[in-house]
Amino acid sequence: MSSSLTRTENVHFLEYAIKRIAMAKGMTETHAICIADAICFAHIQGKLNQGLGVYEAIELVFQAGALDVDSIPTIVNEDSNWAVFDGKKSTGYYALTLMAECAIEKARKTGISIVFGSNHNDAGSFAKYVYMAYEQGMVGMASNNTVPLAAPYGGMVNKLSCPPFDAIIPSGKQPPIWTSTKFAEFYDADIAEAVLFNKPMKGPWLIDPKSGELTDDAKPYARPIPGFGRVMDYTCGGQIETPRTYALNMWNEALTSIINPLGIPSTSMPTIEDFETSDDPIPSVGGSYFMCINPAVFGSLEQVKQRSDDYVSAIKNSKPRPGHNIRVPGEAGYIKIKSGDKQVEVLTSHWKPFFENIASGYGITEQQLRDEYKNLSL
């Protein structure tokens, strides 16, 4: 990405700044750490649209009254290998962290566990949560649904989520088998990036609400939210390009909200505009899940890691097409995580809204945060 679009920063300063602003909002240190850890984990991976800019989603629901900064997500029902969390209108960062911890501990004993969540807000990138299982030699798989951001295949009106999905398998010396994706072509951040940087979308995925024609030009449909640079509403439908993605999207909805005893399907969720206008909005996530598998319960964990390494090695060492090379999904981000490099890229369109609009709302400046961080580091 062009250096004019990003800036290089120390990830530890970002962690401090995010934590500081979250606590200025009234969150506990524990809650603030959950937010800072997940956002900065995305930066380390290089997932810039899941970095600093997603804090805007926290600010949006906070201003709308859909976020309770004092609440703690709570287990409302459970057994030996499953649980259900009421997010209590907290952030998804807090809820998913607690859900992951719960699922990991249950799977440690039972081999397989699933934990459902609902009544919480956005959780950002799900990579951080499944990586918690990976660090324990376990499989993590997690997602949540979202407000309506995509149209049904062949439709014109947004009814479906654009859900994040992460799943990871234990590995040894090779990068893990790690799927980190979304089950729709784009979400609000892609609209914002296209408009702010005056470039087309990556495909003709925007459905004109009158004609039904497809385009890659986001400008006619973008609906900026004052003070924000990453969260942006839009008036068009979102095209799902293939039946495969459509099927995965609906299957994921079944897991996040339909079999989830507290779940609310995306078809019943408010729109981004609703959060700006509603007097009593519900949280921005209708349902979530975290599934954990502990291979050590069923056999040798070392054999699982070896098979994973052998499989990944065979894939990476297969014959490439001329002019191409072969890598596995998640490899680039995994290498960055293992490198320990603390210099990360941040989109400039995300930097200004966070420091000049959100932080300043608490009477805190970027320079003040830098000075505080410097004094802590001495």
C-alpha positions in Angstrom: 0.0 0.0 0.0 1.3 3.5 -0.8 3.0 5.2 2.1 0.8 8.2 1.5 -2.2 6.1 2.6 -0.5 4.7 5.7 1.8 5.8 8.5 4.2 3.6 10.6 3.7 3.5 14.3 4.9 1.5 17.3 2.2 -1.0 18.2 2.8 -0.6 21.9 1.9 3.1 21.6 -1.3 2.1 19.8 -2.1 -0.3 22.6 -1.6 2.4 25.2 -3.6 5.0 23.2 -6.6 2.6 22.6 -6.6 1.4 26.2 -6.4 5.0 27.5 -9.3 6.2 25.4 -11.4 3.1 26.3 -10.8 3.8 30.0 -11.7 7.5 29.5 -15.0 6.2 28.2 -15.5 4.5 31.6 -14.4 0.9 30.8 -12.4 -1.1 33.3 -8.8 -1.8 32.5 -9.7 -5.5 31.8 -12.2 -4.5 29.2 -9.9 -1.9 27.7 -7.1 -4.4 27.3 -9.4 -6.8 25.4 -10.1 -4.0 22.9 -6.5 -2.9 22.5 -5.2 -6.5 22.2 -7.5 -7.4 19.4 -7.2 -4.2 17.4 -3.4 -4.2 17.7 -3.2 -8.0 16.8 -4.9 -7.1 13.5 -2.3 -4.4 12.9 0.5 -6.9 13.5 -1.1 -9.2 11.0 -1.4 -6.4 8.5 -5.3 -6.4 8.5 -5.5 -2.6 8.4 -9.3 -2.3 8.0 -9.6 -4.3 11.3 -7.1 -2.0 13.0 -7.5 1.4 14.6 -10.5 2.3 12.5 -12.8 -0.3 14.0 -12.7 1.7 17.2 -15.2 4.0 15.4 -17.7 1.2 15.6 -17.3 1.3 19.4 -17.8 5.1 19.4 -20.9 4.9 17.1 -22.8 2.4 19.4 -21.6 4.3 22.5 -23.0 7.6 21.2 -26.2 5.8 20.1 -26.7 4.3 23.6 -26.3 0.7 22.5 -23.1 0.1 24.5 -23.0 -0.3 28.3 -19.4 0.4 29.3 -20.0 -0.9 32.9 -21.4 -4.3 32.0 -19.6 -7.6 32.1 -20.7 -10.4 29.7 -22.2 -13.2 31.8 -22.9 -16.9 31.4 -26.7 -17.5 31.6 -26.7 -21.2 30.9 -24.0 -23.9 30.6 -23.0 -27.5 30.8 -19.7 -29.4 30.7 -19.0 -28.6 27.0 -21.2 -25.6 26.1 -22.2 -22.2 27.4 -24.4 -19.3 26.5 -23.2 -15.7 27.2 -25.4 -12.6 27.5 -23.1 -9.8 26.4 -25.0 -7.3 28.5 -24.6 -4.6 25.7 -20.8 -4.7 26.2 -18.3 -4.7 23.3 -17.8 -7.8 21.4 -14.1 -7.6 22.3 -14.9 -8.3 25.9 -17.6 -10.8 25.1 -15.5 -12.9 22.6 -12.5 -12.9 24.9 -14.5 -14.3 27.7 -16.3 -16.7 25.4 -12.9 -18.0 24.0 -11.5 -18.5 27.5 -14.6 -20.4 28.5 -14.6 -22.6 25.4 -10.9 -23.4 25.8 -11.3 -24.5 29.4 -14.3 -26.7 28.6 -12.5 -28.3 25.6 -9.5 -28.9 27.8 -11.6 -31.5 29.6 -14.3 -32.6 27.1 -12.4 -32.4 23.8 -15.0 -30.3 22.0 -16.9 -27.2 23.2 -19.1 -24.5 21.8 -20.0 -21.2 23.4 -22.7 -18.9 22.1 -23.0 -15.2 22.7 -25.5 -12.4 22.0 -26.5 -8.9 23.0 -23.0 -7.5 22.4 -21.5 -5.1 19.9 -18.8 -5.4 17.3 -15.7 -7.6 18.1 -13.4 -6.5 15.3 -11.1 -9.1 13.8 -11.7 -12.6 15.1 -8.1 -13.6 14.5 -7.1 -12.7 18.0 -9.7 -14.9 19.6 -9.0 -18.1 17.7 -5.2 -17.5 18.2 -5.9 -17.9 21.9 -6.9 -21.5 21.2 -3.9 -22.0 18.9 -1.6 -21.0 21.7 -3.1 -23.8 23.8 -2.6 -26.4 21.1 -6.2 -26.3 20.2 -8.5 -25.6 17.2 -10.5 -22.3 17.4 -13.4 -21.4 15.1 -15.5 -18.3 15.6 -17.7 -15.7 14.1 -20.6 -13.3 14.7 -23.3 -11.9 12.5 -23.6 -8.2 11.6 -26.1 -5.6 10.7 -27.5 -6.1 7.2 -24.6 -5.4 4.8 -25.2 -7.7 1.8 -28.1 -8.7 -0.5 -29.3 -12.3 -1.0 -27.8 -13.9 -4.1 -29.9 -12.4 -7.0 -31.5 -9.8 -4.7 -31.2 -6.0 -4.4 -31.8 -5.2 -0.7 -29.3 -5.9 2.1 -30.6 -8.6 4.4 -27.5 -10.6 5.1 -24.4 -10.2 7.3 -20.9 -9.6 6.1 -19.6 -11.8 8.9 -16.0 -12.3 10.0 -14.8 -15.9 10.1 -11.7 -17.3 11.6 -10.5 -20.9 12.1 -7.1 -22.2 13.0 -5.4 -25.6 13.4 -2.4 -26.4 15.6 0.9 -26.6 13.8 4.6 -27.1 14.5 7.3 -25.5 12.4 5.1 -24.5 9.5 2.5 -21.8 9.4 -0.9 -23.1 10.7 -3.9 -23.8 8.5 -5.6 -20.5 9.2 -8.8 -19.3 7.5 -9.4 -15.6 8.2 -12.0 -14.2 5.8 -15.5 -12.7 5.5 -18.6 -14.3 3.9 -19.5 -11.4 1.6 -17.6 -9.3 -0.9 -17.4 -6.1 1.1 -18.4 -4.2 4.2 -18.5 -0.5 5.2 -14.7 -0.1 5.5 -14.3 -1.0 1.8 -16.8 1.7 0.8 -15.0 4.2 3.0 -11.6 3.3 1.6 -12.8 3.5 -2.0 -14.3 6.9 -1.5 -11.6 8.5 0.7 -8.8 7.3 -1.6 -10.7 7.9 -4.9 -10.4 4.4 -6.2 -12.8 1.7 -7.5 -14.0 -1.2 -5.4 -12.2 -4.5 -6.0 -15.2 -5.7 -8.1 -18.6 -4.6 -9.5 -20.4 -5.5 -6.3 -22.5 -2.4 -5.7 -26.2 -2.9 -6.6 -27.9 0.3 -7.7 -31.1 0.5 -5.6 -33.2 1.6 -8.6 -31.9 -0.2 -11.6 -30.3 -3.2 -10.1 -27.2 -2.6 -12.2 -23.8 -3.5 -10.8 -20.9 -1.1 -10.5 -17.5 -0.7 -8.7 -18.0 3.1 -8.2 -18.9 3.7 -4.5 -19.2 7.5 -4.6 -22.9 7.8 -5.6 -23.9 5.5 -2.7 -21.5 6.4 0.1 -23.1 8.0 3.1 -20.3 9.3 5.4 -20.8 9.7 9.1 -19.3 13.0 10.3 -16.1 12.5 12.2 -15.6 8.9 11.1 -13.1 7.6 8.5 -13.7 3.8 8.6 -17.4 3.3 9.5 -19.5 4.5 6.5 -23.1 3.8 5.6 -24.2 3.2 2.0 -27.4 3.3 0.1 -26.8 0.5 -2.4 -27.2 -3.3 -2.1 -24.1 -5.5 -1.7 -23.6 -8.2 -4.3 -22.6 -11.7 -3.2 -20.6 -12.9 -6.2 -21.0 -16.7 -6.0 -23.5 -19.2 -4.7 -20.6 -20.7 -2.6 -20.2 -17.5 -0.6 -24.0 -17.2 -0.3 -24.3 -20.7 1.1 -21.4 -20.1 3.6 -23.0 -16.8 4.6 -26.3 -18.4 5.4 -24.7 -21.4 7.1 -22.7 -19.1 9.3 -25.9 -17.2 10.1 -27.4 -20.5 11.3 -24.6 -20.9 13.7 -24.4 -17.3 15.0 -28.0 -16.6 15.5 -30.5 -19.3 14.6 -29.4 -22.2 16.8 -28.0 -19.7 19.2 -30.7 -19.6 22.0 -30.2 -15.8 22.4 -29.5 -15.0 18.7 -31.1 -12.4 16.5 -30.8 -13.1 12.7 -29.3 -10.4 10.5 -32.8 -10.0 8.9 -34.0 -8.6 12.2 -31.0 -6.4 12.9 -30.9 -2.6 12.7 -29.1 -0.8 9.9 -26.1 1.5 10.4 -28.6 4.4 9.9 -30.7 3.0 12.6 -27.9 3.5 15.1 -27.8 7.2 14.2 -31.5 7.8 14.6 -33.0 5.2 17.0 -33.9 6.3 20.6 -33.3 2.8 21.9 -31.0 0.8 19.6 -30.0 -2.8 20.3 -26.3 -3.8 20.1 -24.8 -4.2 16.6 -24.3 -8.0 16.8 -27.3 -10.4 16.9 -25.3 -13.5 17.7 -21.8 -15.1 17.9 -20.1 -18.4 18.6 -16.7 -19.8 19.6 -16.1 -23.5 18.9 -13.0 -25.2 20.3 -11.5 -28.6 19.7 -8.7 -30.1 21.8 -6.9 -32.7 19.7 -5.0 -34.0 22.7 -8.2 -35.5 24.1 -8.5 -37.7 21.0 -4.9 -38.6 20.3 -1.4 -37.2 20.0 -1.2 -33.5 19.6 2.3 -33.8 18.2 1.0 -36.1 15.5 -1.6 -33.5 14.6 1.0 -30.8 14.4 3.2 -33.0 12.2 0.4 -33.9 9.9 -0.5 -30.2 9.6 3.2 -29.3 8.9 3.5 -32.1 6.3 0.3 -31.0 4.6 1.2 -27.3 4.5 4.7 -28.2 3.2 3.3 -30.4 0.4 1.0 -27.5 -0.6 3.8 -24.9 -0.5 6.3 -27.1 -2.4 4.0 -28.0 -5.2 4.7 -26.7 -8.7 3.7 -23.1 -9.1 2.2 -21.6 -12.3 4.7 -19.4 -14.3 5.1 -16.1 -12.6 3.4 -17.2 -9.4 4.4 -18.5 -6.0 2.4 -20.6 -3.6 1.6 -19.7 0.0 -1.1 -20.7 2.4 -3.9 -18.6 3.8 -2.9 -16.6 6.9 0.8 -17.3 6.3 1.8 -13.6 5.8 0.1 -12.5 9.0 1.5 -15.5 10.9 5.0 -14.7 9.9 4.5 -11.1 11.0 3.2 -12.3 14.4 6.1 -14.6 14.9 8.7 -11.9 13.8 8.0 -9.8 16.9 8.3 -6.6 14.8 6.4 -3.9 16.7 6.4 -1.4 13.8 3.0 -1.5 12.2 1.1 0.3 9.4 -2.0 2.4 10.2 -4.3 3.8 7.5 -4.1 7.6 7.6 -7.9 7.8 7.1 -8.3 6.0 10.5 -5.6 7.9 12.4 -7.2 11.4 12.2 -10.8 10.3 13.3 -9.4 8.4 16.3 -7.1 11.2 17.7 -8.8 14.4 16.5 -12.4 13.3 16.9 -12.7 10.5 19.4 -9.8 11.2 21.8 -10.4 14.9 21.7 -13.9 14.3 22.9 -12.4 13.3 26.2 -10.1 16.3 26.3 -7.1 14.1 25.3 -4.6 14.9 22.5 -2.3 12.7 20.5 0.7 14.6 22.0 -0.6 14.1 25.5 -0.8 10.4 24.8 2.7 10.3 23.4 4.1 12.1 26.4 2.3 9.8 28.8 3.5 6.7 26.9 7.1 8.0 26.8 7.1 8.7 30.6 5.8 5.1 31.2 8.6 3.7 29.0 11.4 5.5 30.9 
